[in-house]
Amino acid sequence: VPQQTNTSLSVWVKPDYFAYDNYTYVIGSSAYGPIATQVSSSMTGGVVMNSTTLGGNPFHFPDDNWRHMVITYNGLDVKVYIDGQFYSSNHQTGFIPTSLSDYFLGCVPGKTLWKGAFDDLRFYSRTLSASDVQKLYNL
């Protein structure tokens, strides 16, 4: 997946949250870019930069229904949206090198396999606005 500092990831997820006690990747990058992880019934969206993951606050899924998750980064802030609404942010100045990054869907080698479903996974080479996120949620 091509990467750059202004980036966004949009995905519909349906976690099987009864299956986890360990940290697991839902969508994970091998080097740079947006990622989603899960521990028990909580998920976190973040961005990997220079081997450091910047994430928002974990959010708890009260059930195993489908949820829309968007992660954006603009070089200053990681923002996470859940079901079309702003959820959290983390301020961190940095850049993501323009390069290609391998992505692992449902696991990262050597880690716990993720048990759940995702749909309509999209990567953007720009930072989606709150209005863009709401439009995606309403598709």
C-alpha positions in Angstrom: 0.0 0.0 0.0 1.5 3.4 -0.9 2.2 5.5 2.2 2.6 9.2 2.9 2.2 11.5 5.9 -1.4 12.6 5.0 -3.2 9.3 5.2 -6.4 7.6 6.2 -7.8 4.1 6.7 -11.5 3.3 6.6 -12.8 -0.2 7.5 -16.0 -1.9 8.7 -15.1 -4.3 11.5 -17.1 -7.0 13.4 -14.9 -8.2 16.2 -15.4 -11.5 17.9 -14.4 -10.0 21.2 -15.1 -13.0 23.4 -12.1 -14.7 21.8 -9.3 -12.5 23.0 -7.1 -12.0 26.0 -4.0 -11.1 24.0 -3.1 -8.1 21.9 -3.8 -8.8 18.2 -3.6 -6.9 15.0 -6.8 -6.5 13.0 -4.9 -4.5 10.2 -1.2 -4.1 10.7 1.6 -2.4 8.8 5.1 -3.9 8.5 6.6 -0.4 8.5 4.5 2.8 8.4 0.9 3.9 8.2 -2.5 3.4 9.9 -3.2 0.3 11.9 -6.0 -1.2 14.0 -5.5 -3.5 17.0 -7.7 -5.3 19.5 -7.3 -6.5 23.2 -10.3 -8.3 24.7 -13.4 -6.1 23.8 -11.3 -2.9 23.1 -9.9 -1.8 19.8 -7.4 1.0 19.1 -6.6 2.8 15.9 -3.2 4.3 15.4 -0.4 5.1 13.0 3.0 3.5 12.9 6.0 5.9 12.4 9.6 4.9 12.8 8.8 1.7 14.7 6.6 3.7 17.1 2.8 3.4 17.2 0.8 6.5 17.9 -2.8 5.6 18.9 -5.9 7.1 20.1 -7.8 6.0 23.2 -9.0 2.4 23.2 -12.7 2.1 22.5 -14.9 -0.7 23.9 -17.3 -2.6 21.6 -20.3 -3.5 23.8 -21.4 -6.2 21.3 -20.2 -8.0 18.2 -22.1 -5.8 15.7 -20.5 -4.2 12.7 -18.8 -0.9 13.4 -17.2 1.6 11.1 -13.7 2.8 12.0 -11.6 5.5 10.4 -8.1 6.5 11.3 -6.6 9.7 9.9 -3.1 11.3 10.2 -2.1 14.8 9.0 1.5 15.0 10.3 0.3 16.5 13.6 -2.6 14.4 14.9 -3.9 10.8 14.8 -7.7 10.9 14.8 -10.0 8.0 15.3 -13.7 8.0 14.3 -16.2 5.3 15.2 -19.6 5.0 13.4 -19.1 8.4 11.7 -18.4 10.3 14.9 -15.1 11.6 16.2 -13.8 9.4 19.0 -10.3 10.4 20.1 -7.0 12.0 18.9 -3.3 11.9 19.8 -1.1 14.9 19.0 2.3 13.8 17.6 4.3 15.6 15.0 6.0 13.3 12.6 6.1 12.1 9.0 5.5 8.8 7.2 8.1 8.3 4.4 6.6 8.1 0.9 7.1 4.4 0.3 5.2 1.1 -0.1 4.3 -0.8 3.1 3.1 -4.4 3.4 -0.1 -4.9 5.4 -1.1 -7.9 7.4 -4.9 -8.5 7.6 -6.0 -10.4 10.7 -2.5 -11.0 12.1 1.1 -10.1 12.1 3.6 -13.0 12.0 4.3 -14.4 15.4 1.2 -12.7 17.0 -2.3 -14.0 17.9 -4.6 -14.4 14.9 -7.6 -12.1 14.9 -11.0 -13.7 14.9 -13.6 -11.3 13.4 -14.6 -9.9 10.1 -13.9 -6.8 8.2 -15.3 -5.3 5.0 -14.8 -2.3 2.7 -11.2 -1.7 3.7 -10.0 1.5 2.1 -6.6 3.4 2.2 -6.5 7.1 1.3 -3.5 9.2 0.4 -5.0 12.2 2.1 -6.4 13.0 5.5 -10.1 12.5 5.5 -12.2 15.3 7.1 -15.0 14.8 9.6 -17.5 15.4 6.7 -15.7 12.7 4.5 -15.9 10.2 7.4 -19.6 10.9 7.9 -20.3 10.4 4.2 -18.4 7.0 4.2 -20.4 5.9 7.3 -23.7 6.7 5.5 -22.8 4.8 2.3 
